[in-house]
Amino acid sequence: MSSSREDIKIFNKDNVSELINDGYLFDSLVTFEQEHFTWPWKKESWECFLESNRDFSLALMFGADGVVGFCLFELFILDMQCHLYKIVVSPQVRGQGVSVNLFDKHLAELKGLGVSEIYLEVEASNERAMVFYEKYGLARGVIKKRFYQDGSNAIVMTGSF
Ligand SMILES: CC(C)(COP(=O)(O)OP(=O)(O)OC[C@H]1O[C@@H](n2cnc3c(N)ncnc32)[C@H](O)[C@@H]1OP(=O)(O)O)[C@@H](O)C(=O)NCCC(=O)NCCS
């Protein structure tokens, strides 16, 4: 599949009401995450985060049948930093450049906001995700023990873009 077939829409504090008020779209995001991510947020947690004072950037990617991926960052513009919370693409489109397209476009948007440093936590067993991040020059750093609800460890990865 060509990655150019997907559309991306980016939400932030200024336009997130479009997402929250569109019940179908919001439910699609919540359901997509529940189906494809190990540690999904409940709908209430999404609402709580998106309606908080936090500065964030959420990129939603759409294919012919709806949401095929998303990427969520918290932003710390004054520090030129962002914290990647989640990136998830549908299993049907993994390994096809779709995730690269999503991440590239989202990082370009953040770069335009003056952000150039990234950090994230990733489950220590999630080798595929770590290899994905390494393609962007991120390096594996310290381990956060028992970071996840099931007691598994996270690895912190950091880098510049
Ligand atoms: C993380 C994620 C977005 C990456 O997207 P993707 O389409 O799978 O990524 P890619 O296939 O482009 O890149 C992954 C790399 O890992 C490699 N890889 C594939 N399976 C692997 C495995 N089991 N172990 C190690 N590396 C693996 C691929 O070959 C590729 O490297 P290459 O481009 O040099 O060949 C996607 O896998 C995903 O949604 N995973 C579930 C959610 C998740 O874990 N998110 C990250 C935590 S927040």
The ligand as an SDF file (V2000), in Angstrom:
LIG
                    3D

 48 50  0  0  0  0  0  0  0  0999 V2000
    5.6790    1.1610   16.6880 C   0  0  0  0  0  0  0  0  0  0  0  0
    4.9920    1.2260   15.3320 C   0  0  0  0  0  0  0  0  0  0  0  0
    4.2310    2.5380   15.1900 C   0  0  0  0  0  0  0  0  0  0  0  0
    6.0930    1.1810   14.2460 C   0  0  0  0  0  0  0  0  0  0  0  0
    5.4710    1.1370   12.9940 O   0  0  0  0  0  0  0  0  0  0  0  0
    5.8840   -0.0510   11.9400 P   0  0  0  0  0  0  0  0  0  0  0  0
    5.1440    0.1930   10.6840 O   0  0  0  0  0  0  0  0  0  0  0  0
    5.7040   -1.3420   12.6080 O   0  0  0  0  0  0  0  0  0  0  0  0
    7.3870    0.3060   11.7970 O   0  0  0  0  0  0  0  0  0  0  0  0
    8.3940   -0.1310   10.6360 P   0  0  0  0  0  0  0  0  0  0  0  0
    8.0190   -1.4800   10.1410 O   0  0  0  0  0  0  0  0  0  0  0  0
    8.4980    0.9660    9.6450 O   0  0  0  0  0  0  0  0  0  0  0  0
    9.7470   -0.1040   11.4240 O   0  0  0  0  0  0  0  0  0  0  0  0
   10.0160   -0.9930   12.4030 C   0  0  0  0  0  0  0  0  0  0  0  0
   11.4080   -1.5550   12.1930 C   0  0  0  0  0  0  0  0  0  0  0  0
   11.4880   -2.6620   13.0540 O   0  0  0  0  0  0  0  0  0  0  0  0
   11.8320   -3.8160   12.2910 C   0  0  0  0  0  0  0  0  0  0  0  0
   11.1110   -4.9210   12.9120 N   0  0  0  0  0  0  0  0  0  0  0  0
    9.9710   -5.5100   12.5180 C   0  0  0  0  0  0  0  0  0  0  0  0
    9.6300   -6.4640   13.3920 N   0  0  0  0  0  0  0  0  0  0  0  0
   10.5770   -6.4910   14.3230 C   0  0  0  0  0  0  0  0  0  0  0  0
   10.7990   -7.2600   15.4940 C   0  0  0  0  0  0  0  0  0  0  0  0
    9.9390   -8.2090   15.8680 N   0  0  0  0  0  0  0  0  0  0  0  0
   11.8880   -7.0060   16.2460 N   0  0  0  0  0  0  0  0  0  0  0  0
   12.7590   -6.0490   15.8840 C   0  0  0  0  0  0  0  0  0  0  0  0
   12.6080   -5.2780   14.8080 N   0  0  0  0  0  0  0  0  0  0  0  0
   11.5260   -5.4900   14.0400 C   0  0  0  0  0  0  0  0  0  0  0  0
   11.3860   -3.5420   10.8930 C   0  0  0  0  0  0  0  0  0  0  0  0
   12.1470   -4.3350    9.9890 O   0  0  0  0  0  0  0  0  0  0  0  0
   11.6750   -2.0700   10.7850 C   0  0  0  0  0  0  0  0  0  0  0  0
   13.0300   -1.8080   10.5050 O   0  0  0  0  0  0  0  0  0  0  0  0
   13.5460   -1.5490    8.9880 P   0  0  0  0  0  0  0  0  0  0  0  0
   12.7680   -0.3980    8.4360 O   0  0  0  0  0  0  0  0  0  0  0  0
   14.9910   -1.2250    9.1740 O   0  0  0  0  0  0  0  0  0  0  0  0
   13.2830   -2.8000    8.2330 O   0  0  0  0  0  0  0  0  0  0  0  0
    4.0120    0.0310   15.1020 C   0  0  0  0  0  0  0  0  0  0  0  0
    4.7300   -1.1740   15.1150 O   0  0  0  0  0  0  0  0  0  0  0  0
    2.8930   -0.0200   16.1470 C   0  0  0  0  0  0  0  0  0  0  0  0
    1.8550    0.6140   16.0100 O   0  0  0  0  0  0  0  0  0  0  0  0
    3.0890   -0.8630   17.1900 N   0  0  0  0  0  0  0  0  0  0  0  0
    2.0610   -1.0140   18.2460 C   0  0  0  0  0  0  0  0  0  0  0  0
    1.9910    0.1890   19.1700 C   0  0  0  0  0  0  0  0  0  0  0  0
    3.3270    0.4590   19.8140 C   0  0  0  0  0  0  0  0  0  0  0  0
    3.9880   -0.4380   20.3030 O   0  0  0  0  0  0  0  0  0  0  0  0
    3.7160    1.7460   19.8270 N   0  0  0  0  0  0  0  0  0  0  0  0
    4.9820    2.1750   20.3720 C   0  0  0  0  0  0  0  0  0  0  0  0
    4.9440    2.3990   21.8350 C   0  0  0  0  0  0  0  0  0  0  0  0
    4.3190    3.9870   22.2560 S   0  0  0  0  0  0  0  0  0  0  0  0
  1  2  1  0
  2  3  1  0
  2  4  1  0
  2 36  1  0
  4  5  1  0
  5  6  1  0
  6  7  2  0
  6  8  1  0
  6  9  1  0
  9 10  1  0
 10 11  2  0
 10 12  1  0
 10 13  1  0
 13 14  1  0
 14 15  1  0
 15 16  1  0
 15 30  1  0
 16 17  1  0
 17 18  1  0
 17 28  1  0
 18 19  1  0
 18 27  1  0
 19 20  2  0
 20 21  1  0
 21 22  1  0
 21 27  2  0
 22 23  1  0
 22 24  2  0
 24 25  1  0
 25 26  2  0
 26 27  1  0
 28 29  1  0
 28 30  1  0
 30 31  1  0
 31 32  1  0
 32 33  2  0
 32 34  1  0
 32 35  1  0
 36 37  1  0
 36 38  1  0
 38 39  2  0
 38 40  1  0
 40 41  1  0
 41 42  1  0
 42 43  1  0
 43 44  2  0
 43 45  1  0
 45 46  1  0
 46 47  1  0
 47 48  1  0
M  END
$$$$
